[in-house]
Amino acid sequence: MALAAVLALGLVSCSEEKKSVRAEDYRTIPLKYPNGKVIRVEQMINRDQVTTGMMFRDSLAPDRGMLFYHGREANRGYWMFQVKVPLDLVWLDMHKRVVQIVHKAPPCPGPSNTCPSYGGAFPAAYVLEVPAGSVAANGLKPGMQLDF
């Protein structure tokens, strides 16, 4: 009897539809805004990913973003050197609460010494970059918590 139950369970699990990962979703996770909207974010974890970020990219889809992991809280300024599209930048503490927002940071082709630094007024463990206008469109404000 126990063997029959195990075999039946095995057949059920084999018949479940498996979801395939789309190429554009590789290395991404869902991030949920407080209003319930979910976007997919690329995880920028290692030093090269964090340093390069959106540099040299021609676009960022409206339902996409980049989430930079820093491991510990610190005051972190970001700049737009060699970024080609305007972005909203969101700094988050260890609890994933918004501590600072910069709306519509413009691209800066360089030279590097002409590019301003943004943010860094509050300790942050994460920084989220999304297409310009996304933060306002989703009503994001300091103190709100994101889910990822």
Sequence and secondary structure as in RCSB ss.txt:
>XXXX:A:sequence
MALAAVLALGLVSCSEEKKSVRAEDYRTIPLKYPNGKVIRVEQMINRDQVTTGMMFRDSLAPDRGMLFYHGREAN
RGYWMFQVKVPLDLVWLDMHKRVVQIVHKAPPCPGPSNTCPSYGGAFPAAYVLEVPAGSVAANGLKPGMQLDF
>XXXX:A:secstr
 HHHHHHHHHHHHHHS      GGGTTEEEEE TTS EEEEEEE SHHHHHHTTBT     TTEEEEEEEEEEEE
  EE BTB S EEEEEE TTSBEEEEEEEE  B S GGG  EE  SSEEEEEEEEETTHHHHTT  TT B B 
